[in-house]
Structures are given as C-alpha cells and as structure tokens.
Amino acid sequence: MTTATPSTLPATAGWFARAEAWLDDKGKVAWLAAMVLGFVFFWPVGLALLFYMIWSKRMMSCRKSRTARMPQGFRTMRSSGNAAFDAYKAETLRRLEEEQDGFEAFLKRLRDARDKAEFDQFMEERSRRAGPPATDAETSS
C-alpha cells in the first residue's frame, strides 16, 4: 500500500484522500487521536474510523513505524559515509551480539539448574510420601 503525503497529492484529490495522507504523515498517534475524537463528538464517526483502520491495516502500515518493524540488520548496517566509524560500529555490534549470546547461554544454564533442582526436590518429596517399600512378609499378613 503506497501512502502519499499531503504535499504530493494532486490538487484534485478529495478531502478524504488529503485527510488520510495527512494522518498517515503524522503516524499512529494521529489516527488514534482522530478515532478517539470521533467517539467523543459523534460515536458513529469513531466507529467508522476504527473499522477503516482495521480494514486498511493503518495501524501496521504507518510510515513512522516501518523502521521499527525492519529486521535488526537493515536498521543498523546503513553506511554513515565514514569508514572508520562504520568499522567501529560493525565491531561493536559483533561484540554486543557475542555478549548477548553468552548471556542467553548463561540464562539457559541457570534455568536448567533451577529445573533440575525443582525436579530433584519433587522426586525426594514423592519418595518421602510413598514411605518405605512394603516387603512380601508385611503384605501377606
């Protein structure tokens, strides 16, 4: 879906297209504010805006939020034009990713140790509740 800004719309564009382009240019907050004001002043307008936003997927396609939905590599790997800074940034990002992987491995080991301790405790409580195993002499009398 292509969104136009108010300045790129032709002069013959209707008021709805201009309003839609203006709201798209302002982002999600403008769409939400318009919907809330629609509910406050005349509830069918707010309801119509809500249905329009759901139908057109406005909350997912506002231009301001596109960079937030991009994968990590696309946002961070743009060149700044300075080779030294780009090398520093790449090295720092690589180091941070290694640290993150190490931290996630550490957390996994902690979770595994906690799970093992909880399981061992469960098995110990279960064996205490069951009591000593009955012998054949006790069961036959």
C-alpha positions as CSV (number, residue, x, y, z in Angstrom):
1,M,0.0,0.0,0.0
2,T,1.5,3.3,-1.0
3,T,0.8,6.3,1.1
4,A,1.1,9.8,-0.3
5,T,2.0,12.9,1.7
6,P,-0.3,15.9,1.6
7,S,2.2,17.8,-0.5
8,T,2.4,15.1,-3.2
9,L,-1.4,14.7,-3.7
10,P,-2.8,16.3,-6.8
11,A,-5.0,19.4,-6.3
12,T,-8.0,17.4,-7.5
13,A,-7.7,14.9,-4.6
14,G,-10.7,14.8,-2.4
15,W,-10.9,15.8,1.2
16,F,-10.8,12.2,2.3
17,A,-7.6,11.4,0.4
18,R,-6.0,14.6,1.8
19,A,-7.1,13.8,5.3
20,E,-5.9,10.2,5.0
21,A,-2.5,11.4,3.7
22,W,-2.2,13.9,6.5
23,L,-3.0,11.3,9.2
24,D,-0.5,8.9,7.6
25,D,2.2,11.6,7.6
26,K,1.6,12.2,11.3
27,G,1.6,8.5,12.2
28,K,-0.3,6.1,14.5
29,V,-0.9,8.8,17.2
30,A,-2.8,10.9,14.8
31,W,-5.0,8.0,13.7
32,L,-5.7,7.1,17.3
33,A,-6.5,10.8,18.2
34,A,-8.9,11.1,15.3
35,M,-10.6,7.9,16.3
36,V,-10.9,9.0,20.0
37,L,-12.2,12.4,18.9
38,G,-14.7,10.7,16.6
39,F,-16.0,8.7,19.5
40,V,-16.2,11.7,21.8
41,F,-18.0,14.0,19.4
42,F,-20.2,11.5,17.4
43,W,-19.7,7.9,18.1
44,P,-20.5,6.6,14.6
45,V,-17.6,8.6,13.3
46,G,-15.2,7.0,15.8
47,L,-16.6,3.6,15.0
48,A,-16.2,4.2,11.3
49,L,-12.6,5.3,11.8
50,L,-12.0,2.2,13.9
51,F,-13.4,-0.1,11.2
52,Y,-11.4,1.8,8.5
53,M,-8.2,1.5,10.5
54,I,-8.7,-2.3,10.9
55,W,-9.8,-2.8,7.3
56,S,-6.9,-0.8,5.8
57,K,-4.4,-2.1,8.3
58,R,-3.4,1.5,9.1
59,M,-2.0,0.6,12.5
60,M,0.5,-1.7,10.8
61,S,1.4,0.5,7.8
62,C,2.0,4.0,9.1
63,R,5.3,5.3,7.6
64,K,6.7,6.3,11.0
65,S,6.6,2.7,12.3
66,R,8.2,1.0,9.3
67,T,11.8,1.2,10.7
68,A,10.6,-0.4,14.0
69,R,9.4,-3.5,12.0
70,M,12.5,-3.9,10.0
71,P,14.9,-6.7,10.9
72,Q,17.8,-5.6,13.0
73,G,20.4,-5.8,10.2
74,F,18.6,-3.4,8.0
75,R,18.3,-0.7,10.6
76,T,21.9,-0.8,11.8
77,M,24.0,-1.6,8.8
78,R,23.5,1.6,6.8
79,S,26.7,3.3,6.0
80,S,27.4,6.6,7.6
81,G,30.0,7.6,5.0
82,N,32.8,7.4,7.5
83,A,34.8,4.2,7.0
84,A,36.4,4.3,10.5
85,F,33.1,4.8,12.2
86,D,31.5,2.1,10.2
87,A,34.3,-0.4,11.1
88,Y,33.9,0.6,14.8
89,K,30.1,0.2,14.6
90,A,30.4,-3.2,13.0
91,E,33.0,-4.4,15.6
92,T,30.8,-3.0,18.5
93,L,27.7,-4.7,17.1
94,R,29.6,-8.0,16.7
95,R,30.9,-7.8,20.2
96,L,27.4,-7.0,21.6
97,E,25.9,-9.9,19.8
98,E,28.6,-12.2,21.3
99,E,27.8,-10.8,24.7
100,Q,24.1,-11.3,24.2
101,D,24.6,-14.9,23.0
102,G,26.8,-15.6,26.1
103,F,24.3,-14.0,28.4
104,E,21.4,-16.1,26.9
105,A,23.5,-19.2,27.3
106,F,24.2,-18.3,30.9
107,L,20.4,-17.8,31.5
108,K,19.7,-21.2,29.9
109,R,22.2,-22.8,32.2
110,L,20.5,-21.1,35.2
111,R,17.1,-22.2,34.1
112,D,18.3,-25.8,33.5
113,A,19.9,-25.9,37.0
114,R,16.7,-24.5,38.6
115,D,14.6,-27.0,36.7
116,K,16.9,-29.9,37.8
117,A,16.8,-28.7,41.5
118,E,13.0,-28.5,41.4
119,F,12.7,-31.9,39.8
120,D,15.1,-33.4,42.4
121,Q,13.0,-31.8,45.2
122,F,9.8,-33.2,43.7
123,M,11.3,-36.7,43.5
124,E,12.5,-36.5,47.0
125,E,9.1,-35.4,48.4
126,R,7.4,-38.1,46.3
127,S,9.6,-40.8,47.8
128,R,9.0,-39.5,51.3
129,R,5.3,-39.5,50.8
130,A,5.3,-43.0,49.5
131,G,7.2,-44.3,52.5
132,P,9.4,-47.3,52.6
133,P,8.6,-50.0,50.2
134,A,6.4,-52.9,51.6
135,T,8.0,-56.3,51.9
136,D,6.4,-59.5,51.0
137,A,6.1,-60.5,54.7
138,E,4.1,-57.4,55.5
139,T,1.7,-57.7,52.6
140,S,0.9,-61.4,53.2
141,S,-0.2,-61.0,56.9
